[in-house]
């Protein structure tokens, strides 16, 4: 009888520890109310994509544009590094989405070429400005043109154009530099940044994968 009571107490302790760990994980990246929501946009993979298509996966979403000289390529490279630190099973349950804020310049084909440089699994989303604006409003992602005049893009860190082709011109934008973290149930859970340590990002993603089932 004593051994049985001891076993019950030990089981209760383990359950309590598991509950505390679960609460701590949720407290670290709480569900953010009033921000986010489902949407559908054209993708770099040649078909329309909805956020709900990735239920069961942790989604890392970033608003940017391929002409960006610094923060966009730096952020995509940072996220790609984090993804590589996950196990193959975990990687299969994480989806990176890059929402282009430059509907006039970026095309699905160009986005696919751009993102493949970082990771072929990354998906680009681009559509009419009105649709992009709607998604940006859902997630409180701000962006604006820095000027109405187009400029050459030869200053970019990552250039995908033919070196012998005439230099294209595009707009410059100011935009939110957050990486939006969405759990497997489509809920906003927080943000990462280019400066967020890779280990911290990996640990948070791993926790969400464990608690979003």
C-alpha positions in Angstrom: 0.0 0.0 0.0 2.8 2.4 0.9 4.5 1.8 -2.5 1.2 2.4 -4.2 0.7 5.7 -2.4 4.3 6.7 -3.2 3.7 5.9 -6.9 0.5 8.0 -6.9 2.4 11.0 -5.3 5.2 10.6 -7.8 2.8 10.5 -10.7 1.0 13.6 -9.4 4.3 15.4 -9.2 5.3 14.5 -12.8 1.8 15.7 -14.0 2.3 18.9 -12.0 5.7 19.5 -13.5 4.3 18.9 -17.0 1.5 21.3 -16.4 3.9 24.0 -15.1 6.1 23.5 -18.2 3.1 23.9 -20.4 2.0 27.0 -18.7 5.5 28.5 -18.9 5.7 27.7 -22.6 2.4 29.5 -23.2 3.4 32.4 -21.0 6.7 32.8 -22.9 4.8 33.1 -26.2 1.2 33.9 -25.2 -1.7 33.9 -27.7 -2.1 37.5 -29.0 -5.7 38.5 -29.2 -7.0 40.9 -31.9 -4.2 40.4 -34.3 -3.9 38.0 -37.3 -6.4 35.9 -39.3 -6.7 33.7 -42.3 -6.0 35.1 -45.8 -5.4 33.8 -49.4 -2.8 35.2 -51.8 -1.0 34.1 -54.9 2.3 32.3 -54.2 5.7 31.8 -55.6 4.8 28.2 -56.2 2.3 29.0 -58.9 -0.9 28.7 -57.0 -3.0 30.5 -54.4 -2.1 29.8 -50.8 -4.1 30.3 -47.6 -2.7 30.6 -44.1 -5.1 27.8 -43.1 -3.3 25.5 -45.5 -0.5 25.3 -42.9 -2.6 24.2 -39.9 -0.5 21.9 -37.7 2.6 23.8 -38.7 4.4 26.8 -37.1 4.4 29.6 -39.6 7.1 32.3 -39.6 5.9 35.2 -41.7 7.8 38.3 -42.9 6.7 41.4 -44.9 9.3 42.6 -47.3 10.4 43.0 -50.9 13.2 41.6 -53.1 14.7 45.1 -53.9 15.4 45.6 -50.2 19.1 46.2 -49.7 19.6 45.1 -46.2 17.0 44.0 -43.7 15.1 41.5 -46.0 18.0 39.4 -47.2 19.6 39.5 -43.7 16.4 38.4 -42.1 15.8 35.6 -44.6 19.4 34.4 -44.1 18.9 34.5 -40.3 15.6 32.5 -40.5 17.2 30.0 -42.8 20.0 29.4 -40.3 17.5 28.8 -37.5 15.5 26.3 -39.7 18.7 24.3 -40.3 19.1 23.9 -36.6 15.8 22.0 -36.3 15.6 18.3 -36.9 14.2 17.1 -40.3 10.9 16.2 -38.6 10.6 19.6 -37.1 11.6 21.3 -40.3 8.7 19.5 -42.0 6.3 21.2 -39.5 7.7 24.8 -40.0 6.7 27.1 -42.9 8.3 30.4 -43.8 6.2 32.9 -45.7 7.6 36.0 -47.3 4.8 38.5 -48.1 5.9 41.0 -50.8 4.9 44.6 -50.2 6.0 45.5 -53.8 3.2 44.2 -56.0 4.4 46.3 -58.9 7.9 44.8 -59.1 7.9 41.4 -57.5 6.3 38.5 -59.4 5.7 34.9 -58.2 8.6 33.6 -60.5 11.0 36.3 -59.2 10.0 35.7 -55.6 10.6 31.9 -56.0 14.1 32.6 -57.4 14.9 35.0 -54.6 13.7 32.7 -51.8 15.3 29.6 -53.2 18.6 31.3 -52.5 17.9 31.0 -48.8 15.8 27.8 -48.6 13.7 26.2 -51.4 10.9 25.5 -48.9 10.3 29.2 -48.3 7.1 30.4 -50.0 6.7 34.0 -51.3 3.3 35.6 -51.4 2.4 38.5 -53.8 -0.9 39.8 -55.1 -2.8 43.0 -55.8 -1.9 45.9 -53.5 -5.4 45.9 -52.0 -5.0 42.3 -50.9 -1.6 42.8 -49.5 -2.9 45.9 -47.6 -5.7 43.7 -46.1 -3.2 41.1 -44.8 -0.8 43.9 -43.5 -3.8 45.4 -41.6 -4.7 42.0 -40.1 -1.2 41.7 -38.7 -0.6 45.4 -38.0 2.4 45.3 -40.3 3.3 48.8 -41.5 5.0 49.7 -44.8 5.2 52.8 -47.0 7.1 54.0 -50.1 10.1 56.2 -49.3 9.6 58.1 -52.5 7.5 58.0 -55.7 10.6 57.9 -57.9 12.0 54.6 -59.0 15.7 54.0 -58.4 18.2 51.5 -59.8 18.6 48.3 -57.7 22.3 47.6 -58.3 23.0 48.4 -54.7 21.3 45.2 -53.5 23.2 42.6 -51.5 21.5 39.9 -53.4 21.0 40.5 -57.1 19.3 37.9 -59.2 19.2 39.8 -62.5 21.4 39.0 -65.5 24.6 41.1 -65.2 24.4 42.0 -68.8 20.8 43.0 -68.8 19.8 46.7 -68.3 19.4 47.6 -64.6 15.8 47.5 -63.5 14.3 50.2 -61.4 12.0 49.8 -58.4 10.7 51.7 -55.4 12.2 51.8 -52.0 10.1 51.0 -48.9 10.1 51.4 -45.2 8.5 48.4 -43.6 8.0 46.4 -40.4 11.0 44.3 -39.6 9.2 41.7 -37.4 9.0 38.0 -38.1 5.4 37.1 -37.2 5.2 33.7 -35.3 1.9 31.8 -35.9 1.2 28.5 -34.2 -0.3 25.3 -35.6 -3.9 26.6 -34.9 -3.4 29.8 -36.8 -3.0 32.0 -33.7 -0.5 34.8 -33.4 2.1 34.0 -30.7 4.7 36.7 -30.9 7.6 38.0 -32.9 11.2 37.3 -33.8 13.7 39.8 -35.2 16.9 39.6 -37.1 18.7 40.1 -33.8 16.9 37.4 -32.0 19.4 34.7 -31.0 19.1 31.6 -33.1 18.9 29.3 -30.0 16.1 31.4 -28.6 14.2 31.2 -31.9 14.8 27.4 -32.1 13.7 26.8 -28.5 10.5 28.9 -29.0 9.6 27.1 -32.3 10.3 23.7 -30.7 8.0 24.6 -27.7 5.2 25.7 -30.1 5.5 22.5 -32.1 5.1 20.5 -28.9 2.1 22.5 -27.6 0.3 23.2 -30.9 -0.8 19.6 -31.6 
